[in-house]
Amino acid sequence: MAVAVFLDRDGVLTRAVVHGGRPHPPMTLAQCGILSSVAAGYRALFIIE
């Protein structure tokens, strides 16, 4: 059986950049901030029992 995981980057893996009350993708590396909960979630995806 094939397994797939789809993750949305903006607001899920990285902090959303908000302009005019709407989220936008980061335009520069300086605007890209990884959310603190991402590392634990990423590790949980790859735990093989």
PyMOL Python script that loads the backbone (N, CA, C, O; Angstrom):
from pymol import cmd

cmd.read_pdbstr("""\
ATOM      1  N   MET A   1       0.842  -1.173   0.000  1.00  0.00           N
ATOM      2  CA  MET A   1       0.000   0.000   0.000  1.00  0.00           C
ATOM      3  C   MET A   1       0.892   1.243   0.000  1.00  0.00           C
ATOM      4  O   MET A   1       1.835   1.338   0.785  1.00  0.00           O
ATOM      5  N   ALA A   2       0.592   2.175  -0.870  1.00  0.00           N
ATOM      6  CA  ALA A   2       1.330   3.443  -0.924  1.00  0.00           C
ATOM      7  C   ALA A   2       0.723   4.426   0.080  1.00  0.00           C
ATOM      8  O   ALA A   2      -0.493   4.491   0.256  1.00  0.00           O
ATOM      9  N   VAL A   3       1.586   5.171   0.718  1.00  0.00           N
ATOM     10  CA  VAL A   3       1.151   6.166   1.699  1.00  0.00           C
ATOM     11  C   VAL A   3       1.674   7.526   1.256  1.00  0.00           C
ATOM     12  O   VAL A   3       2.814   7.643   0.807  1.00  0.00           O
ATOM     13  N   ALA A   4       0.845   8.544   1.382  1.00  0.00           N
ATOM     14  CA  ALA A   4       1.265   9.902   1.009  1.00  0.00           C
ATOM     15  C   ALA A   4       0.851  10.875   2.100  1.00  0.00           C
ATOM     16  O   ALA A   4      -0.180  10.696   2.750  1.00  0.00           O
ATOM     17  N   VAL A   5       1.662  11.901   2.292  1.00  0.00           N
ATOM     18  CA  VAL A   5       1.350  12.976   3.222  1.00  0.00           C
ATOM     19  C   VAL A   5       1.518  14.282   2.468  1.00  0.00           C
ATOM     20  O   VAL A   5       2.565  14.523   1.867  1.00  0.00           O
ATOM     21  N   PHE A   6       0.506  15.118   2.494  1.00  0.00           N
ATOM     22  CA  PHE A   6       0.554  16.414   1.838  1.00  0.00           C
ATOM     23  C   PHE A   6       0.513  17.497   2.909  1.00  0.00           C
ATOM     24  O   PHE A   6      -0.394  17.522   3.741  1.00  0.00           O
ATOM     25  N   LEU A   7       1.483  18.378   2.884  1.00  0.00           N
ATOM     26  CA  LEU A   7       1.564  19.458   3.869  1.00  0.00           C
ATOM     27  C   LEU A   7       1.479  20.804   3.167  1.00  0.00           C
ATOM     28  O   LEU A   7       2.104  21.014   2.127  1.00  0.00           O
ATOM     29  N   ASP A   8       0.714  21.697   3.732  1.00  0.00           N
ATOM     30  CA  ASP A   8       0.597  23.052   3.219  1.00  0.00           C
ATOM     31  C   ASP A   8       1.641  23.900   3.920  1.00  0.00           C
ATOM     32  O   ASP A   8       1.683  23.928   5.150  1.00  0.00           O
ATOM     33  N   ARG A   9       2.471  24.580   3.179  1.00  0.00           N
ATOM     34  CA  ARG A   9       3.587  25.325   3.756  1.00  0.00           C
ATOM     35  C   ARG A   9       3.143  26.532   4.571  1.00  0.00           C
ATOM     36  O   ARG A   9       3.422  26.597   5.768  1.00  0.00           O
ATOM     37  N   ASP A  10       2.461  27.483   3.953  1.00  0.00           N
ATOM     38  CA  ASP A  10       2.161  28.765   4.597  1.00  0.00           C
ATOM     39  C   ASP A  10       1.109  28.616   5.691  1.00  0.00           C
ATOM     40  O   ASP A  10      -0.039  28.265   5.418  1.00  0.00           O
ATOM     41  N   GLY A  11       1.508  28.885   6.919  1.00  0.00           N
ATOM     42  CA  GLY A  11       0.619  28.775   8.062  1.00  0.00           C
ATOM     43  C   GLY A  11       0.570  27.394   8.677  1.00  0.00           C
ATOM     44  O   GLY A  11      -0.024  27.215   9.740  1.00  0.00           O
ATOM     45  N   VAL A  12       1.181  26.410   8.032  1.00  0.00           N
ATOM     46  CA  VAL A  12       1.236  25.048   8.572  1.00  0.00           C
ATOM     47  C   VAL A  12       2.665  24.712   8.967  1.00  0.00           C
ATOM     48  O   VAL A  12       2.924  24.331  10.109  1.00  0.00           O
ATOM     49  N   LEU A  13       3.587  24.849   8.034  1.00  0.00           N
ATOM     50  CA  LEU A  13       5.000  24.614   8.329  1.00  0.00           C
ATOM     51  C   LEU A  13       5.738  25.911   8.646  1.00  0.00           C
ATOM     52  O   LEU A  13       6.647  25.936   9.476  1.00  0.00           O
ATOM     53  N   THR A  14       5.339  26.970   7.984  1.00  0.00           N
ATOM     54  CA  THR A  14       5.984  28.265   8.203  1.00  0.00           C
ATOM     55  C   THR A  14       4.959  29.289   8.682  1.00  0.00           C
ATOM     56  O   THR A  14       3.763  29.169   8.414  1.00  0.00           O
ATOM     57  N   ARG A  15       5.445  30.276   9.379  1.00  0.00           N
ATOM     58  CA  ARG A  15       4.590  31.358   9.870  1.00  0.00           C
ATOM     59  C   ARG A  15       4.068  32.147   8.672  1.00  0.00           C
ATOM     60  O   ARG A  15       4.843  32.531   7.796  1.00  0.00           O
ATOM     61  N   ALA A  16       2.770  32.388   8.630  1.00  0.00           N
ATOM     62  CA  ALA A  16       2.179  33.144   7.533  1.00  0.00           C
ATOM     63  C   ALA A  16       2.567  34.617   7.637  1.00  0.00           C
ATOM     64  O   ALA A  16       2.631  35.174   8.733  1.00  0.00           O
ATOM     65  N   VAL A  17       2.824  35.237   6.496  1.00  0.00           N
ATOM     66  CA  VAL A  17       3.088  36.670   6.427  1.00  0.00           C
ATOM     67  C   VAL A  17       1.747  37.314   6.112  1.00  0.00           C
ATOM     68  O   VAL A  17       1.137  37.015   5.085  1.00  0.00           O
ATOM     69  N   VAL A  18       1.285  38.199   6.992  1.00  0.00           N
ATOM     70  CA  VAL A  18      -0.040  38.792   6.833  1.00  0.00           C
ATOM     71  C   VAL A  18       0.088  40.226   6.341  1.00  0.00           C
ATOM     72  O   VAL A  18       0.771  41.050   6.951  1.00  0.00           O
ATOM     73  N   HIS A  19      -0.578  40.510   5.230  1.00  0.00           N
ATOM     74  CA  HIS A  19      -0.651  41.853   4.650  1.00  0.00           C
ATOM     75  C   HIS A  19      -2.118  42.155   4.400  1.00  0.00           C
ATOM     76  O   HIS A  19      -2.801  41.377   3.733  1.00  0.00           O
ATOM     77  N   GLY A  20      -2.612  43.262   4.918  1.00  0.00           N
ATOM     78  CA  GLY A  20      -4.005  43.625   4.688  1.00  0.00           C
ATOM     79  C   GLY A  20      -4.991  42.614   5.227  1.00  0.00           C
ATOM     80  O   GLY A  20      -6.077  42.446   4.672  1.00  0.00           O
ATOM     81  N   GLY A  21      -4.622  41.935   6.310  1.00  0.00           N
ATOM     82  CA  GLY A  21      -5.511  40.954   6.920  1.00  0.00           C
ATOM     83  C   GLY A  21      -5.570  39.608   6.217  1.00  0.00           C
ATOM     84  O   GLY A  21      -6.365  38.750   6.600  1.00  0.00           O
ATOM     85  N   ARG A  22      -4.733  39.404   5.182  1.00  0.00           N
ATOM     86  CA  ARG A  22      -4.717  38.139   4.455  1.00  0.00           C
ATOM     87  C   ARG A  22      -3.325  37.522   4.486  1.00  0.00           C
ATOM     88  O   ARG A  22      -2.330  38.243   4.406  1.00  0.00           O
ATOM     89  N   PRO A  23      -3.239  36.184   4.602  1.00  0.00           N
ATOM     90  CA  PRO A  23      -1.929  35.526   4.617  1.00  0.00           C
ATOM     91  C   PRO A  23      -1.320  35.485   3.217  1.00  0.00           C
ATOM     92  O   PRO A  23      -2.021  35.309   2.220  1.00  0.00           O
ATOM     93  N   HIS A  24      -0.007  35.651   3.169  1.00  0.00           N
ATOM     94  CA  HIS A  24       0.748  35.592   1.919  1.00  0.00           C
ATOM     95  C   HIS A  24       2.009  34.774   2.155  1.00  0.00           C
ATOM     96  O   HIS A  24       2.486  34.693   3.286  1.00  0.00           O
ATOM     97  N   PRO A  25       2.558  34.164   1.103  1.00  0.00           N
ATOM     98  CA  PRO A  25       3.817  33.439   1.264  1.00  0.00           C
ATOM     99  C   PRO A  25       4.964  34.410   1.522  1.00  0.00           C
ATOM    100  O   PRO A  25       4.912  35.559   1.082  1.00  0.00           O
ATOM    101  N   PRO A  26       5.997  33.962   2.229  1.00  0.00           N
ATOM    102  CA  PRO A  26       7.154  34.831   2.458  1.00  0.00           C
ATOM    103  C   PRO A  26       7.849  35.148   1.140  1.00  0.00           C
ATOM    104  O   PRO A  26       7.986  34.281   0.276  1.00  0.00           O
ATOM    105  N   MET A  27       8.281  36.380   0.993  1.00  0.00           N
ATOM    106  CA  MET A  27       8.971  36.801  -0.226  1.00  0.00           C
ATOM    107  C   MET A  27      10.487  36.748  -0.057  1.00  0.00           C
ATOM    108  O   MET A  27      11.218  36.724  -1.047  1.00  0.00           O
ATOM    109  N   THR A  28      10.964  36.731   1.183  1.00  0.00           N
ATOM    110  CA  THR A  28      12.395  36.673   1.444  1.00  0.00           C
ATOM    111  C   THR A  28      12.670  35.599   2.489  1.00  0.00           C
ATOM    112  O   THR A  28      11.763  35.175   3.205  1.00  0.00           O
ATOM    113  N   LEU A  29      13.898  35.170   2.571  1.00  0.00           N
ATOM    114  CA  LEU A  29      14.289  34.196   3.586  1.00  0.00           C
ATOM    115  C   LEU A  29      14.088  34.762   4.987  1.00  0.00           C
ATOM    116  O   LEU A  29      13.740  34.025   5.910  1.00  0.00           O
ATOM    117  N   ALA A  30      14.303  36.060   5.152  1.00  0.00           N
ATOM    118  CA  ALA A  30      14.126  36.706   6.458  1.00  0.00           C
ATOM    119  C   ALA A  30      12.674  36.621   6.933  1.00  0.00           C
ATOM    120  O   ALA A  30      12.430  36.584   8.139  1.00  0.00           O
ATOM    121  N   GLN A  31      11.716  36.590   6.023  1.00  0.00           N
ATOM    122  CA  GLN A  31      10.296  36.501   6.384  1.00  0.00           C
ATOM    123  C   GLN A  31       9.866  35.073   6.697  1.00  0.00           C
ATOM    124  O   GLN A  31       8.800  34.866   7.277  1.00  0.00           O
ATOM    125  N   CYS A  32      10.664  34.101   6.330  1.00  0.00           N
ATOM    126  CA  CYS A  32      10.304  32.701   6.499  1.00  0.00           C
ATOM    127  C   CYS A  32      10.658  32.245   7.913  1.00  0.00           C
ATOM    128  O   CYS A  32      11.832  32.177   8.277  1.00  0.00           O
ATOM    129  N   GLY A  33       9.645  31.939   8.695  1.00  0.00           N
ATOM    130  CA  GLY A  33       9.860  31.460  10.051  1.00  0.00           C
ATOM    131  C   GLY A  33       9.213  30.101  10.234  1.00  0.00           C
ATOM    132  O   GLY A  33       8.016  29.951   9.988  1.00  0.00           O
ATOM    133  N   ILE A  34       9.971  29.120  10.655  1.00  0.00           N
ATOM    134  CA  ILE A  34       9.449  27.775  10.888  1.00  0.00           C
ATOM    135  C   ILE A  34       8.684  27.771  12.209  1.00  0.00           C
ATOM    136  O   ILE A  34       9.188  28.260  13.220  1.00  0.00           O
ATOM    137  N   LEU A  35       7.478  27.224  12.206  1.00  0.00           N
ATOM    138  CA  LEU A  35       6.676  27.146  13.425  1.00  0.00           C
ATOM    139  C   LEU A  35       7.322  26.171  14.414  1.00  0.00           C
ATOM    140  O   LEU A  35       7.922  25.176  14.008  1.00  0.00           O
ATOM    141  N   SER A  36       7.196  26.459  15.703  1.00  0.00           N
ATOM    142  CA  SER A  36       7.876  25.661  16.734  1.00  0.00           C
ATOM    143  C   SER A  36       7.381  24.219  16.799  1.00  0.00           C
ATOM    144  O   SER A  36       8.137  23.340  17.214  1.00  0.00           O
ATOM    145  N   SER A  37       6.158  23.952  16.411  1.00  0.00           N
ATOM    146  CA  SER A  37       5.614  22.590  16.498  1.00  0.00           C
ATOM    147  C   SER A  37       5.979  21.709  15.302  1.00  0.00           C
ATOM    148  O   SER A  37       5.665  20.518  15.300  1.00  0.00           O
ATOM    149  N   VAL A  38       6.624  22.267  14.304  1.00  0.00           N
ATOM    150  CA  VAL A  38       6.915  21.525  13.074  1.00  0.00           C
ATOM    151  C   VAL A  38       7.879  20.363  13.308  1.00  0.00           C
ATOM    152  O   VAL A  38       7.652  19.274  12.782  1.00  0.00           O
ATOM    153  N   ALA A  39       8.927  20.561  14.068  1.00  0.00           N
ATOM    154  CA  ALA A  39       9.931  19.511  14.260  1.00  0.00           C
ATOM    155  C   ALA A  39       9.324  18.251  14.868  1.00  0.00           C
ATOM    156  O   ALA A  39       9.603  17.149  14.397  1.00  0.00           O
ATOM    157  N   ALA A  40       8.508  18.392  15.896  1.00  0.00           N
ATOM    158  CA  ALA A  40       7.908  17.222  16.540  1.00  0.00           C
ATOM    159  C   ALA A  40       6.936  16.521  15.595  1.00  0.00           C
ATOM    160  O   ALA A  40       6.909  15.291  15.545  1.00  0.00           O
ATOM    161  N   GLY A  41       6.148  17.274  14.852  1.00  0.00           N
ATOM    162  CA  GLY A  41       5.217  16.687  13.900  1.00  0.00           C
ATOM    163  C   GLY A  41       5.934  15.970  12.774  1.00  0.00           C
ATOM    164  O   GLY A  41       5.516  14.891  12.355  1.00  0.00           O
ATOM    165  N   TYR A  42       7.004  16.559  12.285  1.00  0.00           N
ATOM    166  CA  TYR A  42       7.802  15.960  11.206  1.00  0.00           C
ATOM    167  C   TYR A  42       8.406  14.638  11.672  1.00  0.00           C
ATOM    168  O   TYR A  42       8.385  13.651  10.937  1.00  0.00           O
ATOM    169  N   ARG A  43       8.941  14.620  12.885  1.00  0.00           N
ATOM    170  CA  ARG A  43       9.501  13.374  13.427  1.00  0.00           C
ATOM    171  C   ARG A  43       8.428  12.311  13.556  1.00  0.00           C
ATOM    172  O   ARG A  43       8.681  11.141  13.269  1.00  0.00           O
ATOM    173  N   ALA A  44       7.218  12.702  13.990  1.00  0.00           N
ATOM    174  CA  ALA A  44       6.131  11.738  14.170  1.00  0.00           C
ATOM    175  C   ALA A  44       5.717  11.098  12.849  1.00  0.00           C
ATOM    176  O   ALA A  44       5.287   9.945  12.826  1.00  0.00           O
ATOM    177  N   LEU A  45       5.844  11.839  11.752  1.00  0.00           N
ATOM    178  CA  LEU A  45       5.495  11.278  10.443  1.00  0.00           C
ATOM    179  C   LEU A  45       6.405  10.133  10.043  1.00  0.00           C
ATOM    180  O   LEU A  45       5.982   9.248   9.299  1.00  0.00           O
ATOM    181  N   PHE A  46       7.642  10.126  10.514  1.00  0.00           N
ATOM    182  CA  PHE A  46       8.614   9.162  10.056  1.00  0.00           C
ATOM    183  C   PHE A  46       8.992   8.114  11.086  1.00  0.00           C
ATOM    184  O   PHE A  46       9.993   7.417  10.919  1.00  0.00           O
ATOM    185  N   ILE A  47       8.207   7.993  12.151  1.00  0.00           N
ATOM    186  CA  ILE A  47       8.435   6.932  13.132  1.00  0.00           C
ATOM    187  C   ILE A  47       7.864   5.642  12.576  1.00  0.00           C
ATOM    188  O   ILE A  47       6.676   5.569  12.265  1.00  0.00           O
ATOM    189  N   ILE A  48       8.688   4.644  12.452  1.00  0.00           N
ATOM    190  CA  ILE A  48       8.260   3.343  11.933  1.00  0.00           C
ATOM    191  C   ILE A  48       8.229   2.369  13.097  1.00  0.00           C
ATOM    192  O   ILE A  48       9.235   2.161  13.776  1.00  0.00           O
ATOM    193  N   GLU A  49       7.083   1.785  13.316  1.00  0.00           N
ATOM    194  CA  GLU A  49       6.933   0.845  14.430  1.00  0.00           C
ATOM    195  C   GLU A  49       7.067  -0.576  13.959  1.00  0.00           C
ATOM    196  O   GLU A  49       6.969  -1.504  14.762  1.00  0.00           O
TER     197      GLU A  49
END
""", "prot")
cmd.dss("prot")
cmd.show_as("cartoon", "prot")
cmd.util.cbc("prot")
cmd.orient("prot")
